[in-house]
């Protein structure tokens, strides 16, 4: 590929297949904001984690979920979504993040976002007491980057996974009422935000901080380098 073609490729729009404002905010730290185009998946249905028995299986499943999102977003582009913005090709970035804890039998269990409605405080309280307080859990993400040409055809796709181990303090009860009252757990995987008030519960993390927020920037940069889009 010529230098001129590489330079042009590095300026194409980056389509973010996500509804997460945190993910978009993180991407703004490594991609010029004017290049970002938000195009969330239209179909909310995706594979679950109910049948998963090991952490390695979680990695496989989370990439399957990311692939479903990617196919949804690519299909939208091929049908003409954001046609003016992506007329000369684009990069599609999709990701998924889940909190993996251990159940009473020591098997991995995924905690997604607290449910909508009035019962979310009850769910968050139960999660803290049963799975988070005084324990170490894993925040796992999958990320894909897909390069599309001007015709909307897939030229190349690369993927990465990332796991961060997070340890919480045991004496959460004295702060839990206050934390739930902030409303911060709403929409957060595992019911907490490490970058916000939820940081008061964290005693240690091992690995990528941005991964816990919602997008592992180190792995995302690796994908950009692999696709020669890191400049």
N, C-alpha and C positions, 0 to 999 in steps of 0.2 A: 504494500500500500504506500502511495506517495505521501510526502510530508503535507502537501496541500489537502489531500483527501483526509489525512489524519486530523489536521487542524479543523476542517469542516465538521468531521465526525464529533470532535470534542465540543462543538458549539450547539449540537442538536438539543432539542427540548428533552427534559427528563420528566417522564410521566410517573406520578406517584400513585400507585394503586392502593390507596388507603383512605379511611375516614379519620384517622388519628391525627389530631393537631400536633401531638408531641412528635410523631414520626416526621411530619412535614417540617417542624421546627428544627429537629436534629439534622435533616438533610440540608437545610439552609446553611449549616455550618461548613459543609464540604462542597456544595453546589451553589453557584450564583442564583439568588432567588428569582431573578427574571427568567431563568431557564426552567423553573419548576411548573408543572401543570398537574393539578389534582384531578384524578379520574378514578373514584372508588369503584370496586366491583359492584355490579347490580344484583347479583344473586347472593343472598346471605347464607345459603346452604353450603356446607363444607364438611369434610370428614371430621369425626370426633375422636376422642381418646379413650372411649369406654373399653375397647378391647386390647389396650396396650398393657404389656406386662413388664417391660424393661425400659431403662433410660435410652438405650440404643434404639429401641422401637419408637420412642418418642421422637428421636431425631428424624427417623424415616417418615413418620406421619406428619411432622410439622412441615417437611419439604413437600409432601403431597398436598397439604393445605395451601401452601404458597403457590404451588403449580396451578391449583384450581383458581386462585385469585388472578394469577398471571394470564391464564387462558381467557378468563372473563374480560379483563382489561384489554388484552390484545384483540379480542373479538369486537369490542366496542370501537376500537380504533379502526379496524378493518371495515366496520360498518359506517364509518364516517365521523365518529365522535372526535371533537377537537381537530377537525380536518385542517383548519387554517394554521393552527399551532404546530402541527406535526407533519406539514406538507413535505418536508425534506428528510423524513425519517425521525426516529426518536429512540430514547432508551426508556424502558419500562422497569420500574423497581417495585417489587411487591415483598411484603414481609408478614410474618406472624410471630407473636410472642405469647408464651404461656408460662405460668408458674407451676412447677412440678414439686409436689410435696410427697410425703409417705403416709399411707393410711395406717390404721391400727395394726395391720398385718405386715407392715414394711413394704408394701407394694406401691409403685409410683401412682400418683393421682394428680390430675390436672385441675388447677383452679383457674377458671376464666374470669370474666367480669362479674361482679355481684348482679343479681337479677334486678330488672326494672320493678318499679312499684314500691310499696311501703315496707316490704320485708327485707330490703337490702341491708339495713343495719343489723338485723338478726343474723343474716348470713355472714357478714363481715365479723361479727363478734364470735360466731362459731368457728370460722376459719382461723382466727387468731388463737383461740384457746386450744383447738384440736390439732392444728397443723403448723403454726408459725412461731408462737411464743416459745423461746428457749431452744429453738431448733434451727437447723440449717436446711434450706431448700434450694432448688435450682431454678433459675429463670432461663428459659430456653427460647431461642429465636431461630427462624429460618429466613433467609433473604435470597431473592433471585433478581438478576439483572438481565434483561432481554433486549437485544438490539434489533430494531425494525428498520427496514429500508423505506424509501419513499412510497413504495407500493403497499406498505403495511405488512410485508412478509418478514418472517423471523429469520434473521441472519445468524444469530448466536445467542446462547443462553448460558449463564454461569450461576452457580448457587453456592451458598455457604450456610453453615449452622454455627451457633454460638451458645455456650452455656456459662452462666455466672452463678457462683454459689453465694448465697446471702444468709447471714446469721442474724437472728433477732434476739433481743433481750427477753428474759423470762418474765419479769415483772411488768407486764403490759397493762394490767387491769387499772392501775392508777391513771393511765393516760388514754385508755380506750374510749371512754365516754366522750372525752374532749375531742379525740380524733374523729370519731363518727359524727359528732356535731359539726365539724368543719365541712362535711360533705365530700371531702377529697376522695374517699374510696370509690365513689360512683364512677363507673367507666374504666376502672383500673384493674388490670389482671392481678389476681391475688388479693384485691381489696386494699392496696396501699400504693403510695407513690414515693419512691426513694429520693426523688429530686425535690420533694415538697415537705409538708409537715410529717409525712410518714418516716422521714429520716430519723426521727427521735427514737424509733424502735430498732434501728439497725446498729449492731455492734461490730460487724465486719462484713466485707464482701470480697470475693476472690474472682478476678476476671474483669470483664468489660462493664464499666458503670453505665455507659450509654445503652447497652443491651437491656439493662433493667428498666431504663426510662422508656424504651420502646423500639430502638434500632441500634444494632451493634455497628458503630461507625468504623471500627477497624476492619471488620469483615466487609463492609460496604465499600470501603476504599480499596480493598483487595479485589473486589469484583470490577471496580472501575479500571484498575490497573490491568486486570486480565483482559478486559475489553478495549484497552488502550484509550480510555476516556478520562484519565486522571489529571489532565491539564486543562 
